[in-house]
């Protein structure tokens, strides 16, 4: 399927928006260079994190320990002058350990009053480390904050500081004593970002850079106000009608009970992606287009974000698992077939 030329009239960006996209592209290139001063490799991960941030969405990071997930996220926050908070999820973690709670404080005049102590969720970028180790009640407290961008404590509502982004990590190896996120909660994450092992050359560079002196301080590239402006800009990036149609049809093909699903997929998938997947495909494509300096979403933008957006939204059958077919394999085949039609 090729749509290199769009003939239908589409809304256009204003001159100010065009200039802003040019500035965003330059900032994004600087961001990649700054992160590369500390993180060896992982350029695809940096791109996916930036897409989620500017799309105003959350991400789930999957990777074994030792791949610098915490360092990467903290340095991303450093380059953007954002407040970073890390929460280590454990089986005894309580919701109030995340959101905060009222504590009885001495007022100094003999009186006592309750004062709210902010929890670690009151940050711009929150790293929820090993989120599947905490019980469901604690997971739900964080996921509520993700959805509503506020927390309610003893009947009082507290707004979270914008921009607000949650990056949750899961260890794919150790599953004993864990509480896997239900599918409905997984759906609240825009992307599943997988961190793979580094190459031999990268591993040598990691050893060289991390066993010497202190890591360099990174340049602050953006303020919170500028990020909010760029997030609003991403929403204004035009999307041709055929791109909306493509995204919707791609998602509908993942649903085995529907007429759109190909015959080969039906015995492999027990549950497909929902409407939120279409929304995130479009938002991810908008963010990628803006980061690359494009003034309109293209088909390749949607295809590029399809794998991280759709993989965690597909539930494979026992037949697929027995054959060693993963959700990622299924998404890749769907996207590949869509290019040929």
C-alpha positions in Angstrom: 0.0 0.0 0.0 1.6 3.3 -1.1 0.3 6.7 -0.3 3.2 8.9 -1.2 0.9 11.6 -2.7 -2.0 13.0 -0.7 -4.6 14.8 -3.0 -7.3 15.3 -0.4 -7.3 18.7 1.2 -6.0 18.5 4.8 -5.7 21.1 7.6 -2.4 22.8 7.6 -0.1 23.9 10.4 0.2 27.6 11.0 3.5 29.4 10.3 4.3 29.5 14.0 3.6 25.7 14.3 5.9 25.0 11.3 8.7 26.9 13.0 8.0 25.2 16.3 8.3 21.8 14.6 11.7 22.8 13.2 12.9 23.8 16.7 11.5 20.5 18.2 13.5 18.5 15.6 16.7 20.3 16.6 16.0 19.8 20.3 15.3 16.1 19.7 18.7 15.7 17.8 20.4 17.4 20.8 18.6 15.2 23.2 19.8 12.0 21.5 23.4 13.4 21.5 23.2 14.2 25.2 21.8 10.8 26.2 24.5 9.1 24.1 27.1 10.8 26.4 25.9 8.5 29.2 24.0 5.6 27.6 25.7 3.4 25.2 23.4 2.3 22.3 19.7 2.0 23.0 18.9 4.7 20.4 15.6 3.0 19.5 14.6 3.0 23.2 15.4 6.8 23.4 13.3 7.4 20.4 10.3 5.5 21.8 10.6 7.3 25.1 10.6 10.6 23.4 7.5 9.6 21.4 5.7 8.7 24.5 6.7 11.9 26.3 5.6 14.3 23.6 2.5 12.2 22.9 1.6 12.8 26.6 1.4 9.0 27.3 3.0 6.4 29.5 5.3 3.5 28.7 6.2 0.0 29.9 9.8 -0.9 29.8 10.7 -4.6 29.5 14.2 -5.8 30.0 16.5 -7.9 32.2 18.4 -6.2 35.1 21.5 -4.3 34.3 20.4 -2.6 31.0 20.5 0.9 32.5 16.8 1.4 32.6 16.9 3.6 35.7 19.9 5.6 34.5 18.3 6.2 31.1 15.1 7.5 32.5 16.8 9.7 35.1 19.1 11.2 32.5 16.1 11.8 30.2 14.5 13.8 33.0 17.8 15.6 33.6 18.0 16.9 30.0 14.5 18.3 30.3 14.8 20.0 33.7 12.1 17.7 35.0 11.6 16.3 38.5 12.4 12.6 38.5 11.2 10.0 41.1 11.9 6.3 41.3 9.6 3.9 43.2 11.0 0.4 43.9 7.9 -1.8 43.9 8.0 -4.6 46.5 5.3 -7.0 47.9 4.9 -4.9 51.0 4.5 -1.5 49.2 1.3 0.2 50.2 -0.8 2.7 48.1 0.1 5.5 50.6 3.8 4.8 50.0 3.2 6.0 46.4 0.6 8.8 46.8 1.6 10.2 50.2 -0.6 10.5 53.3 -1.7 12.8 56.1 0.6 12.9 59.1 -0.2 14.5 62.5 2.3 17.4 62.9 3.1 19.6 65.9 2.3 23.2 65.0 4.7 24.6 67.6 2.0 26.3 69.7 0.8 23.2 71.5 -1.7 22.3 68.8 -1.5 19.5 66.3 -2.9 19.3 62.8 -2.8 16.8 59.9 -0.4 17.8 57.1 -0.3 16.1 53.8 3.2 14.7 52.9 3.6 14.2 49.1 4.6 10.8 47.9 7.0 10.0 45.1 4.3 10.1 42.5 4.4 13.9 42.7 7.1 14.2 40.0 7.2 14.9 36.3 8.7 11.5 35.4 8.0 8.6 37.7 9.9 5.3 37.2 7.9 2.4 38.7 10.6 -0.2 39.0 9.4 -3.8 38.8 5.7 -2.8 39.0 4.7 -6.5 38.9 6.2 -7.1 42.3 3.6 -5.0 44.2 0.1 -6.3 45.0 -2.8 -5.2 42.8 -4.1 -2.6 45.3 -0.8 -0.7 45.1 -0.6 -1.1 41.3 -4.1 0.4 41.0 -3.1 3.5 43.0 -0.4 4.3 40.5 -2.6 3.5 37.5 -5.3 5.8 38.8 -2.8 8.6 39.0 -1.7 7.8 35.4 -5.3 8.0 34.1 -6.6 11.0 36.2 -3.3 12.8 36.7 -4.4 13.4 40.3 -4.7 11.5 43.6 -7.3 11.5 46.2 -6.3 11.1 49.9 -8.9 11.0 52.7 -11.4 12.8 50.5 -9.0 15.5 49.3 -7.9 15.7 45.7 -4.3 16.7 44.7 -3.3 17.5 41.1 -0.1 16.0 39.8 2.5 18.4 38.3 2.4 18.6 34.5 4.0 17.2 32.4 3.4 13.8 34.0 4.7 10.5 32.7 5.0 7.1 34.2 7.6 4.6 33.0 7.0 1.2 34.5 9.5 -1.7 34.3 8.9 -5.4 34.4 11.5 -8.1 34.6 10.7 -10.8 32.0 12.8 -13.4 33.7 11.7 -13.6 37.4 7.9 -14.2 37.6 7.8 -16.1 40.9 6.0 -14.1 43.6 4.9 -11.4 41.2 1.5 -9.9 40.3 1.3 -9.5 36.5 -0.7 -6.5 35.3 -4.1 -7.3 34.1 -4.8 -6.7 30.4 -7.0 -3.8 31.1 -4.2 -2.1 33.0 -1.6 -2.9 30.4 -3.8 -1.1 27.9 -3.2 2.1 29.7 0.4 2.1 28.6 0.9 3.5 25.2 4.0 1.5 24.3 5.8 -1.6 25.4 9.5 -0.7 25.0 11.8 -3.7 25.0 15.5 -3.3 25.9 17.7 -5.9 24.4 21.2 -7.0 25.3 24.0 -4.7 23.9 26.3 -5.7 21.2 29.9 -6.8 22.0 31.3 -3.4 21.0 28.6 -1.6 23.1 29.3 -3.9 26.1 33.0 -3.0 26.0 32.1 0.7 25.8 29.7 0.3 28.8 32.5 -1.3 30.8 34.9 1.5 29.8 32.5 4.4 30.6 31.1 3.1 33.9 34.2 1.9 35.6 36.0 5.2 35.6 35.1 8.6 36.9 31.8 10.1 37.6 29.2 10.3 34.8 29.0 13.7 33.1 26.2 16.1 33.9 23.9 16.6 30.9 22.8 19.9 29.4 19.3 21.1 30.2 17.5 21.4 26.9 13.9 22.0 27.8 11.7 23.4 30.6 8.4 21.9 31.7 6.6 24.8 30.1 8.3 24.2 26.7 7.5 20.5 26.9 3.8 21.2 27.5 3.9 23.5 24.5 5.4 20.8 22.3 2.9 18.3 23.6 0.1 20.6 22.4 1.9 21.1 19.1 2.0 17.3 18.5 -1.8 17.2 18.9 -2.1 19.7 16.0 0.0 17.7 13.5 -2.4 17.0 10.6 -3.4 13.4 9.8 -4.7 12.5 6.3 -8.0 10.5 6.3 -6.4 7.4 4.8 -4.0 7.2 7.8 -6.9 7.1 10.2 -8.4 4.3 8.1 -5.2 2.4 7.9 -4.7 2.6 11.7 -8.3 1.4 12.4 -8.1 -1.4 9.9 -4.7 -2.6 11.3 -6.1 -2.8 14.8 -9.3 -4.5 13.7 -7.2 -7.2 12.0 -5.9 -8.2 15.5 -9.4 -9.2 16.7 -9.9 -12.9 15.9 -13.7 -12.8 16.3 -14.0 -10.1 13.6 -14.3 -10.4 9.8 -11.2 -8.3 9.3 -8.8 -10.8 10.9 -6.8 -12.9 8.5 -7.3 -16.7 8.6 -3.8 -17.4 9.9 -4.3 -15.1 12.9 -7.5 -16.5 14.4 -5.9 -19.7 15.9 -3.0 -17.6 17.3 -4.8 -14.7 19.1 -7.5 -15.1 21.8 -8.0 -11.4 22.3 -7.1 -8.4 20.1 -6.4 -4.7 20.6 -9.2 -2.3 21.6 -10.0 1.2 20.4 -7.3 2.8 22.7 -4.8 1.1 20.4 -6.0 3.2 17.4 -5.8 6.4 19.4 -2.2 5.5 20.5 -1.2 4.6 16.9 -2.3 8.0 15.7 -0.7 9.9 18.7 2.5 8.0 18.4 2.6 8.7 14.7 2.0 12.4 15.3 4.8 12.6 17.8 7.3 10.7 15.6 6.4 13.0 12.6 7.0 16.1 14.7 10.2 14.8 16.2 11.5 14.1 12.7 10.5 17.6 11.4 7.5 16.4 9.3 4.5 18.6 9.0 2.0 15.7 8.4 1.7 12.2 9.5 2.8 9.6 7.0 2.0 5.9 6.6 5.5 4.9 7.7 5.0 6.8 11.0 2.1 4.6 11.9 4.0 1.5 10.8 7.0 2.5 12.9 5.1 2.7 16.1 2.8 -0.3 15.5 5.0 -2.9 17.2 5.5 -1.1 20.6 1.9 0.1 20.6 0.2 -3.2 19.7 2.4 -6.0 21.1 1.2 -5.8 24.7 -2.4 -5.5 23.6 -2.5 -9.0 22.0 -3.2 -12.1 24.0 -1.9 -15.2 22.3 -3.4 -18.6 22.5 -1.8 -21.8 23.8 -1.4 -22.9 20.2 0.8 -19.8 19.4 2.8 -20.3 22.6 3.4 -24.0 21.7 4.7 -23.0 18.3 6.9 -20.2 19.8 4.9 -17.5 18.1 4.9 -14.2 20.0 2.6 -11.2 19.9 5.5 -9.3 18.3 5.8 -11.8 15.5 2.0 -11.4 14.8 2.2 -7.6 14.7 5.2 -7.7 12.4 3.4 -10.0 10.0 0.3 -7.8 10.0 2.3 -4.7 9.3 4.3 -6.5 6.6 1.2 -7.7 4.9 -0.4 -4.3 5.0 2.6 -2.9 3.1 1.9 -5.3 0.2 -1.8 -4.6 -0.2 
